[in-house]
Amino acid sequence: MKPILVYLNKHFKKNIPLAGTLLFLFFIPFEILSQNTRHCHASEQRQLFLENNIFAAHQIREQEATINNWINNNRNSVNNRSVVEIPIVVHIVWNSPEENISDEQILSQIEILNTDYRAQNIEIPNIPSVFQPFVADIEIEFCLAKVDPDGNATTGITRSFTNNSSGIGGTSSIHFSNQGGHDAWDPEHYLNIWVAKFSGSIGGIGTFPGMAPPGEDGVQVNYLQFGNINLDPPYNLGRTLTHEIGHYLNLEHPWGPSVSDCCGDDFVEDTPEACETYLGECPTHPVASCSEPDMFMDYMFYSDDACLAMFTEGQKMRMLATLNTLRQGLLEGDKCTPVAVEEVQNKPELHILQNPVFDNIRFEIIDNKNSKWEVALYAPSGQIIFNKKNIASGFFEIQMRDIPAGLYFIKIKNGRNLVVEKILIYK
């Protein structure tokens, strides 16, 4: 199929093979970053994901449509938004004492994330002048959660001993306490990060939205690449987590889904086409693997930590689109600030009785005070489809006679209590 040629600006153009793009959107479930060699389990995970999710293809199409719709509707207003915080819980899963990293090491990693995502890192002046106009302050910050899923005060750090001495990192067992790991906190409202020893040469794993079971959604990082205290180069500055959270917020590598597909598309307008990973390298600008100089200092390359320095404005739009749609639950409530006991006693629950939905939307609101709630159904664009106030807790049904098929959000609100759930409507 003839590529679609998209002209972006005076610096860059991209060849976007449509068939390859669609194949990638259907099949890539998550990214694995190698420490010494490029190590990708895409084929195995793709097959597993498709075998266990009959709605996979439709879900991925809907998600991409949602992202693009948000970007189109918010392109001119995104810089008027306030900085948002994402609550993190760090699960340390350790066997030997050195794997049980210190609180100081964890805090150093949180500081790295905040400087990297706010474009406050010291490497910014080293970015070549041709790329300086594209450097973006993502306006996302990260905190260790101060409130756990039960409403109790927390440090945002859990520590679990595992009998797995060979390396539980990179396995599904790390996500489950009964398998030697640690259970995820509510993945709709917390970014779960598991830190452990990895067997082999894997540095980290980041799951794309909807591409993993809820209990496995989040990021894994090799403890040897977490933080920046007394670590060995070249992955000693905490950029592995910066990179993997990029995947968690729906960023691809600049070279697209495959190194063999030279100059593939990453679905971002202002990153130059590339087909080199720069794994284990810190090259000197200019260097080109395709038609234009590579932006090898972008966090989504595999370059050495000391070489990485930036996200672009286009990557910012894709991450904010994801955060305001597919991962909107991360913005609900204030889990970065301790709250008074009385403010967390009435913790509502929203149970969707069937999802995906083929007929009317049926759900149950559960709370311990029999409060009145405002119920809203809205499209990813922000359009309100249904809204009703003074709804009692219990069972409720929304008629969907005039509602088109697609991805939607149900929101229930009562004072400071807010719960949002995603639903897919089929017809």
C-alpha positions in Angstrom: 0.0 0.0 0.0 1.3 3.4 -0.9 2.4 5.4 2.2 0.5 8.5 3.2 2.9 11.4 3.2 2.3 13.9 6.0 4.1 17.2 6.0 4.6 18.5 9.5 6.8 21.6 9.6 9.8 23.0 7.9 12.1 20.5 9.7 10.3 17.1 9.4 8.1 14.9 7.4 6.9 11.4 8.1 6.0 8.4 5.9 3.2 6.6 7.6 2.5 3.2 6.2 -1.2 2.8 6.9 -1.3 -1.0 6.9 1.6 -1.2 9.2 0.0 1.4 11.5 -3.2 -0.5 11.7 -1.3 -3.8 12.4 0.6 -2.1 15.2 -2.5 -0.6 16.8 -4.2 -4.0 16.8 -1.3 -6.0 18.2 1.2 -4.3 20.3 0.3 -4.8 24.0 3.3 -3.4 25.9 6.9 -2.4 25.7 10.0 -4.1 27.2 13.2 -2.1 27.5 16.4 -4.0 27.4 19.5 -3.1 29.5 22.1 -4.4 27.1 20.3 -5.8 24.1 16.9 -4.9 22.5 14.6 -7.4 24.2 11.0 -7.3 23.1 8.2 -9.8 24.0 5.7 -8.1 21.7 4.8 -11.2 19.7 4.1 -13.4 22.7 2.2 -10.7 24.6 0.2 -9.8 21.4 -1.0 -13.3 21.0 -1.9 -13.7 24.6 -3.8 -10.4 24.6 -5.8 -11.3 21.5 -6.6 -14.8 22.8 -7.9 -13.5 26.1 -9.8 -10.4 24.8 -12.3 -10.8 22.0 -12.9 -7.1 22.0 -9.2 -6.2 21.6 -9.3 -4.9 18.0 -12.4 -2.7 18.6 -11.0 -1.5 21.9 -7.8 -0.3 20.3 -9.5 1.4 17.5 -11.8 3.2 19.9 -8.9 4.3 22.1 -7.0 5.8 19.2 -10.1 7.6 18.0 -10.5 8.9 21.6 -7.0 10.2 21.7 -7.1 11.9 18.4 -10.5 13.5 19.2 -9.2 15.0 22.4 -6.1 16.3 20.7 -8.2 17.9 18.0 -10.6 19.5 20.5 -7.9 20.8 22.9 -4.9 21.7 20.7 -5.4 25.4 21.2 -6.2 25.4 24.9 -3.8 22.9 26.4 -1.4 25.5 27.6 -4.1 27.1 29.7 -4.5 24.0 31.9 -3.0 23.8 35.4 -0.3 21.3 36.3 -1.7 17.9 37.4 -0.3 15.4 39.8 -0.3 11.6 39.4 -0.2 9.5 42.6 2.4 6.7 42.6 2.7 3.7 44.7 6.1 2.0 44.6 6.1 -1.7 45.4 9.6 -2.9 46.4 9.8 -6.7 45.9 13.1 -8.0 47.2 15.0 -11.1 47.9 18.5 -10.0 48.8 19.1 -6.9 51.0 20.5 -4.8 48.2 17.2 -5.2 46.3 15.3 -3.6 49.2 16.3 -0.1 48.1 16.1 2.8 50.5 13.4 5.5 50.8 16.1 8.0 49.8 16.6 6.1 46.5 12.9 6.1 45.8 12.6 9.8 46.6 15.5 10.5 44.2 13.5 8.8 41.4 10.4 10.9 42.1 12.5 14.0 41.9 13.9 12.9 38.6 10.4 12.3 37.2 9.3 15.8 38.2 12.3 17.5 36.7 12.1 15.5 33.5 8.4 15.9 32.9 8.5 19.6 33.8 11.5 20.3 31.5 13.6 21.4 34.4 16.5 18.9 34.0 20.0 20.2 33.7 20.5 18.7 30.2 18.1 21.1 28.5 20.8 23.6 27.4 22.6 20.7 25.7 19.7 20.0 23.3 20.7 21.0 19.7 19.3 24.4 18.6 17.2 22.7 15.8 15.2 20.8 18.5 15.0 23.5 21.1 11.6 24.8 19.8 10.0 21.4 20.4 11.0 21.0 24.0 7.9 20.6 26.1 7.0 21.1 29.8 4.5 18.3 30.1 2.9 19.9 33.1 2.6 16.6 34.9 4.1 16.0 38.3 4.3 12.8 40.4 3.9 12.2 44.1 4.1 9.2 46.4 0.5 8.6 47.4 -0.5 9.9 50.8 -3.8 8.1 50.9 -4.2 4.4 50.2 -7.2 2.7 48.6 -8.9 2.2 52.0 -8.6 5.9 52.8 -5.7 5.4 55.3 -2.5 7.5 55.5 0.4 5.9 53.6 4.0 6.6 52.5 3.2 5.4 49.0 5.8 2.6 49.4 5.2 -1.1 50.0 7.9 -3.6 50.7 7.5 -7.4 50.2 10.0 -10.2 50.5 10.0 -12.8 47.7 11.5 -16.3 47.7 12.3 -15.7 44.0 16.1 -15.2 44.0 16.6 -15.4 40.3 14.6 -12.3 39.6 10.8 -11.8 39.8 11.0 -8.7 37.6 9.6 -9.1 34.1 7.2 -11.9 35.2 3.5 -11.7 35.9 4.1 -13.0 39.4 5.5 -9.7 40.5 1.9 -8.3 40.4 0.4 -10.8 42.9 1.1 -11.2 46.6 0.2 -14.9 46.5 2.9 -15.5 43.8 5.7 -13.7 45.7 5.1 -10.2 44.4 2.7 -7.5 45.6 -0.9 -6.9 44.6 -1.6 -3.7 42.6 -3.4 -0.8 44.3 -6.5 0.3 42.4 -5.0 0.8 38.9 -7.7 3.3 37.9 -6.5 5.8 40.5 -2.9 4.9 41.2 0.2 4.5 39.0 1.6 1.2 40.3 5.4 0.8 40.0 7.0 -2.5 40.9 10.8 -2.4 41.5 12.7 -5.7 41.7 15.6 -7.8 40.4 15.2 -8.8 36.7 16.7 -11.9 35.2 18.5 -11.3 31.9 19.0 -7.8 30.6 15.6 -6.2 30.9 15.6 -2.7 32.3 11.8 -1.9 32.5 8.3 -2.6 31.3 5.6 -0.1 30.8 2.0 -1.1 29.8 0.0 0.9 27.3 -3.6 1.9 28.3 -5.9 -1.1 28.1 -3.1 -3.5 27.0 -2.8 -5.5 30.2 -5.1 -7.0 32.8 -6.0 -4.4 35.5 -4.0 -6.2 38.1 -0.9 -6.0 35.9 -1.3 -2.4 34.7 1.6 -0.1 35.5 5.4 -0.1 35.3 8.1 -2.5 36.3 11.7 -1.3 36.7 15.0 -3.1 37.4 16.2 -2.0 40.9 19.6 -1.4 39.3 18.1 1.4 37.2 15.8 3.1 39.8 16.8 6.5 41.1 20.3 8.0 40.9 22.2 7.2 44.1 25.3 5.0 43.7 24.2 3.3 40.5 26.4 2.2 37.6 26.2 3.9 34.2 24.9 4.1 31.6 21.4 3.7 33.2 22.1 5.5 36.5 20.1 8.7 36.2 16.6 7.3 36.6 15.6 7.8 32.9 14.3 4.1 32.6 11.2 5.1 34.6 10.9 8.4 32.7 10.8 6.3 29.5 8.4 3.6 30.8 5.9 6.1 32.1 6.0 7.5 28.6 4.7 4.2 27.4 2.1 4.1 30.2 0.8 7.4 29.0 0.6 6.0 25.4 3.9 7.1 23.8 5.7 4.9 21.3 9.3 4.8 20.4 10.3 7.4 17.8 11.1 4.7 15.3 7.6 3.2 15.6 6.7 -0.4 16.4 9.7 -2.2 14.9 13.4 -1.5 14.3 13.1 -3.4 11.1 10.4 -1.0 9.9 12.8 1.8 9.3 11.4 5.3 9.7 8.1 4.0 11.1 5.5 6.2 12.7 5.1 6.9 16.4 1.8 8.8 16.0 3.4 12.1 17.1 3.8 15.0 14.6 7.0 16.7 15.8 9.4 13.7 16.4 11.6 13.1 13.4 11.4 9.7 11.7 14.0 7.3 13.0 15.0 3.6 12.7 17.9 3.5 15.2 17.4 2.9 18.9 20.8 4.2 20.1 20.9 1.5 22.7 24.0 1.8 24.8 25.0 5.0 22.9 25.3 8.7 23.4 26.0 10.0 19.9 27.0 13.4 18.8 24.5 15.6 16.9 23.9 15.5 14.0 23.4 11.8 13.3 20.7 10.4 11.1 19.2 6.9 10.6 16.6 8.1 8.2 16.2 11.3 6.2 16.6 13.9 9.0 18.8 14.2 12.1 17.6 11.9 14.9 16.3 13.4 18.1 18.3 10.8 20.1 18.0 12.9 23.2 14.2 12.3 23.4 13.3 10.2 26.4 11.6 7.5 24.2 14.9 6.5 22.6 17.2 3.9 24.2 20.1 6.3 24.5 22.2 6.4 27.7 20.6 8.2 30.6 23.1 11.1 30.4 22.2 11.6 26.8 18.4 11.9 27.3 16.9 15.3 27.9 13.4 16.0 26.4 9.9 15.3 25.4 8.3 17.2 22.5 5.1 19.3 22.3 3.5 16.5 20.2 4.3 13.9 22.9 2.9 16.2 25.5 -0.5 16.4 23.6 -0.6 12.6 23.3 0.2 12.1 27.0 -2.3 14.7 28.2 -5.0 13.2 25.9 -4.4 9.8 27.4 -4.4 11.2 31.0 -7.7 13.1 30.4 -9.5 10.1 28.7 -8.1 6.6 29.0 -6.4 7.2 32.3 -8.7 9.8 33.7 -9.1 8.0 37.0 -5.6 9.1 38.0 -6.8 12.7 38.2 -9.7 11.9 40.6 -9.5 13.0 44.2 -6.4 14.3 45.9 -4.3 11.3 46.8 -1.1 13.5 47.0 -2.3 15.3 50.1 -3.4 13.6 53.4 -7.1 14.2 54.1 -9.0 14.3 57.3 -10.6 11.1 58.5 -14.1 12.4 58.1 -13.4 13.2 54.4 -12.6 9.6 53.5 -15.2 7.8 55.5 -17.8 8.0 52.8 -16.0 6.1 50.0 -18.3 5.5 47.2 -18.2 2.5 44.8 -19.5 2.4 41.3 -20.2 -1.1 39.9 -21.0 -1.5 36.2 -23.1 -4.6 36.0 -22.2 -5.3 32.4 -19.2 -3.9 30.5 -19.0 -3.8 27.4 -22.7 -2.8 27.2 -25.0 -4.2 24.6 -28.4 -2.8 25.8 -29.1 -0.3 28.6 -26.4 0.8 31.0 -27.0 -0.7 34.4 -24.9 0.1 37.5 -24.9 0.2 41.2 -23.8 3.1 43.5 -22.6 1.9 46.9 -21.8 4.2 49.8 -22.1 4.1 53.6 -24.2 7.2 54.1 -27.0 6.7 51.6 -26.1 10.0 50.0 -27.5 11.7 47.0 -25.3 11.6 43.9 -25.0 13.4 40.6 -24.7 10.9 37.7 -23.3 11.9 34.3 -22.5 10.0 31.1 -20.1 11.8 28.7 -18.1 11.2 25.6 -14.3 11.5 25.6 -14.7 14.9 23.9 -16.3 16.1 27.1 -19.9 16.2 25.6 -22.5 15.4 28.2 -24.7 12.6 27.0 -26.7 12.2 30.2 -26.9 14.1 33.5 -29.1 13.7 36.5 -28.8 14.9 40.1 -30.2 13.7 43.5 -29.8 10.0 42.6 -30.0 7.7 45.6 -27.4 5.0 46.1 -28.4 1.7 44.8 -29.2 0.4 41.3 -29.7 2.7 38.4 -30.2 2.4 34.6 -29.5 4.7 31.7 -31.5 4.2 28.5 -29.2 4.0 25.5 -31.7 4.1 22.7 -30.2 7.3 21.2 -26.5 6.7 22.3 -24.1 5.8 19.5 -21.6 2.9 20.0 -18.2 3.9 21.4 -16.2 4.6 24.5 -17.9 6.6 27.2 -17.3 7.6 30.9 -19.8 7.4 33.8 -19.2 9.8 36.5 -20.8 9.9 40.0 -20.1 12.9 42.2 -21.0 14.0 45.7 -19.1 16.9 47.2 -15.4 15.8 47.2 -16.3 12.2 46.4 -15.9 11.5 42.7 -15.7 8.2 40.8 -15.3 7.7 37.1 -15.5 4.4 35.2 -15.0 3.6 31.5 -17.6 1.7 29.5 -17.8 0.4 25.9 -21.1 0.5 24.2 -21.8 -1.9 21.3 -24.8 -1.9 19.0 
